Amino acid sequence: MAGFCFTLRASPSRRRPGLRLSDPVNTADVQAPPLAPAILLRVAKAFTYRDFRVLWFGAFTSTIGTWMQNVAQRWLIFSLTGSAFYLGLDDFLAQLPILLFTMIGGVIADRHDRRRLLIGSQCVQMTSAFILMTLVLTGVVRIRHILALSFLTGLGMAFGGPAYQSLLPSLVPRTDLPNAIALNSIQFNLARVVGPLLAGVALAAWGTAACFGLNGASFVVVIVAILSLHVRHTPPATRNPLMAELRGGLVYMRGDRALMALTALAFVSTFLGLPLLTLLPVFVQNVFHEAASQYAVMLAFSGAGAVLGALVVAWLGKFRGMGPALLAVQIVFGLLVAGFAVSKVLWISYTLLFLGGAALIVMFSLISSLVQLLAPDEMRGRVLSIYMMAFRGGMPLGSLAAGYAASLTSAPLALGVDGLLLAGVGGYFLMFQRTRLGEV
């Protein structure tokens, strides 16, 4: 979008008798155009499209519930086991289906109605949440139950994720796609602020079962939103065998150097960066010696920073040099993670979490925007499924590795090493692989 142009408007008495250029200007006669509406319009451009608004608000409600469950589930796991390893194992099992089935989900998203696929995914996740609520209420919940339900939830996400990401570009014009992706990140990260705070209240008042039940109910809202969309996805009339189409997506990805570089960066960023959130309960209890409410506050600071970062990306929109900017932000984020790992002062940790949340979402929004802009629509589901397998696949592997390393040494040491490695990878790409991303 075009930049802002600042102009001065003369008052109605512009040609007053005797006025010379050397005369002092009366600022009361000068009017500047209203900037706030223009800035808001630029930031919220994708909201002018009805289907995007409907899906955004439905997804926002559901994501609040998901974050409430994430907070309660991690706290429940640590309360049952007292082990950082099980925190990492739970994240690993939740993300494992993405490694196994996301690429198949991408092919299916190109071959079938993406709305129906997405609704099925929401039903699976809703069922999982209600089952966990029932297990807690009846007092029979065990760590094996939580791990199994995390795998079931991940299975639903493996097929729903490519469908959702492929559906998003059909809701707005291509020129507004980076803005839509940034606004989608805002709903996710705004929910990271609201969800943990509500979870803290619910945990203190009613316990973990309330969080799981509210999450299950939130999926009803997003299902209604999907059903009300006007956009329709028309699958191709002719279809090749599933494995042939899967190979076609892999061949296309291998032939595009920019997409390959972005996919590699997505994996490294989640593998080394997201253990910051996975290991937060350990920092709350073992470093700061606080209760569950402090864990929710820390997540809220990270989420608030992420909302700010997404607003920045939404305002920037599509701009030249997005690739090098992404690498610079990755270096900054890695250093912030390492700083949080060594911090022993609560307010400094809050600040680092806030800045880290902003850097994290700027980094992820830029990666997602670039992949969406480079992917052709006829292969969008397959391209995005490969990207998502790397992006989401880095989460369980990174969480498992960080949890295991923290159990052998300490959480601060494990997280500090991750942060320095992440900054080092960003520096390497910026110095030696910049040409791969220099044109995007």
C-alpha positions, -999 to +999 in steps of 0.1 A: +000+000+000+011+035-006+027+055+022+011+083+040+013+118+025+013+147+050-002+179+036-011+213+050-044+229+042-047+266+043-076+282+061-105+298+041-087+332+045-056+319+026-050+350+006-051+376+034-039+411+025-003+417+032+006+381+039+043+373+030+063+341+030+085+356+057+055+361+080+052+337+110+026+309+104-004+307+127-007+271+135-044+276+142-048+281+104-032+248+096-051+216+095-035+181+092-056+152+078-068+127+104-042+100+107-059+076+131-087+065+107-061+060+079-038+040+101-067+018+114-079+012+079-045+002+068-040-022+098-075-037+095-078-038+057-088-075+057-117-069+080-135-051+052-142-085+037-172-102+053-160-139+052-127-130+067-144-112+096-167-141+103-139-167+103-116-144+123-141-140+152-149-177+152-113-187+153-105-161+180-132-176+203-119-211+197-083-201+202-091-185+236-104-219+246-074-237+232-050-214+253-071-220+284-067-257+279-029-254+271-024-235+304-045-260+324-031-290+307+006-281+313-001-272+349-020-305+354+009-325+338+035-308+360+013-313+391+008-350+384+044-358+375+067-329+386+088-336+355+099-312+327+103-343+305+066-350+305+059-314+295+081-319+265+066-354+258+031-340+258+040-313+232+058-340+212+028-363+210+004-334+202+026-324+173+036-359+161+005-364+139+016-333+120+048-350+111+030-381+100-002-369+083+000-332+074+013-338+039-016-362+033-039-335+047-025-310+022-033-333-007-069-339+007-073-301+011-066-297-027-089-325-036-120-320-014-141-292+001-118-274+025-147-262+047-160-297+054-124-309+062-120-280+086-153-288+104-143-324+109-111-312+124-129-290+149-152-319+159-123-341+167-106-315+189-139-306+206-144-343+215-109-346+229-115-316+252-148-329+266-132-363+273-104-348+293-129-327+312-148-358+321-117-377+332-107-348+355-142-345+370-144-382+378-109-382+393-095-410+371-072-389+350-037-402+345-007-389+325-013-416+299-048-403+293-035-368+287-008-380+263-033-401+243-058-372+240-030-348+230-022-372+201-059-373+191-060-335+191-029-333+170-045-358+145-074-334+140-050-305+135-029-324+110-059-325+086-075-292+096-044-271+094-037-273+057-074-268+050-075-236+071-043-221+057-055-229+021-089-214+027-074-181+040-062-167+006-097-172-009-112-148+017-092-117+006-075-104-026-038-113-031-027-077-023-042-079+011-030-114+019+000-103+042-025-081+061-049-110+065-021-133+077-010-107+102-045-102+115-049-139+118-017-139+139-033-111+160-063-133+169-041-162+178-018-140+200-046-118+214-060-151+226-027-158+242-033-128+264-070-134+271-069-172+273-042-175+300-058-148+321-091-165+319-074-198+326-058-184+358-093-173+370-109-206+361-081-226+376-083-207+409-121-209+410-131-242+395-100-262+386-086-276+354-119-293+343-135-259+337-108-249+313-112-281+293-150-278+292-148-241+281-124-251+253-148-278+241-176-253+240-156-228+221-153-251+191-191-248+185-185-211+177-159-217+150-180-245+135-209-221+131-186-195+116-173-220+090-208-231+080-218-194+074-190-186+050-201-176+015-168-187-002-169-221-018-139-243-026-144-262-059-122-292-060-106-301-094-128-323-116-099-347-124-077-362-097-045-381-099-036-408-074-030-394-040+007-404-038+012-390-073-001-356-062+019-358-031+051-364-051+041-335-073+041-311-043+075-324-032+090-319-066+076-284-068+090-275-034+125-288-043+126-267-074+119-234-055+149-223-036+131-195-017+104-219-005+130-244+006+149-218+026+117-205+042+107-241+052+141-247+067+139-214+087+104-223+099+117-256+113+147-241+130+126-213+145+101-235+161+126-262+172+148-236+190+124-208+198+092-223+211+107-242+240+106-208+257+068-214+262+071-251+268+095-246+297+077-217+313+061-237+341+096-249+351+108-213+353+077-202+373+082-230+400+119-236+401+134-202+393+109-177+406+090-200+430+056-188+421+021-203+416-001-210+386-013-174+385+022-162+377+025-187+349-007-171+333+008-136+338+040-146+320+021-161+291+000-129+289+031-108+286+044-129+258+009-128+241+007-090+245+040-086+228+029-109+200-002-088+194+020-057+190+043-075+166+013-086+145+000-051+144+033-039+131+033-066+103-003-057+095+006-021+091+036-028+069+017-052+046+037-064+016+070-046+013+103-052-005+130-069+015+108-091+036+134-119+035+164-100+050+140-084+075+129-118+086+165-129+092+173-098+113+143-104+135+153-140+140+187-129+154+170-105+178+145-132+190+173-157+196+191-132+218+159-123+237+154-161+244+189-164+257+184-133+279+152-147+294+171-179+302+196-161+324+173-135+340+165-139+377+146-106+380+109-109+375+103-075+358+132-081+334+118-115+325+084-098+318+101-073+295+120-100+277+089-121+273+070-091+259+098-082+234+103-119+226+066-123+218+067-094+195+098-107+177+084-142+175+051-132+158+069-108+134+092-136+124+064-162+119+041-137+101+068-128+076+076-165+070+039-174+065+033-144+043+062-152+020+052-188+017+015-179+009+026-153-017+049-178-034+025-208-034+003-213-066-034-219-058-036-252-075-008-265-052-015-244-022-026-272+000+004-294-007+029-265-005+014-253+028+013-289+042+050-293+036+057-259+051+034-267+081+051-301+086+084-282+091+069-254+111+047-275+134+071-304+133+098-283+149+076-278+179+074-314+193+110-322+184+123-290+200+100-294+231+112-330+235+148-321+231+146-291+254+126-310+281+151-338+280+181-314+282+164-295+311+159-328+330+197-336+326+210-301+333+186-272+340+159-253+322+179-220+320+209-237+305+188-257+279+169-226+269+200-203+268+217-227+243+186-228+221+185-190+220+221-186+210+218-213+183+187-196+169+205-163+166+235-181+151+214-197+124+198-163+115+232-148+113+245-175+090+215-171+066+219-134+066+256-135+058+258-165+035+223-175+022+208-141+019+205-143-019+179-170-015+155-146+002+168-113-012+142-110-039+112-115-016 
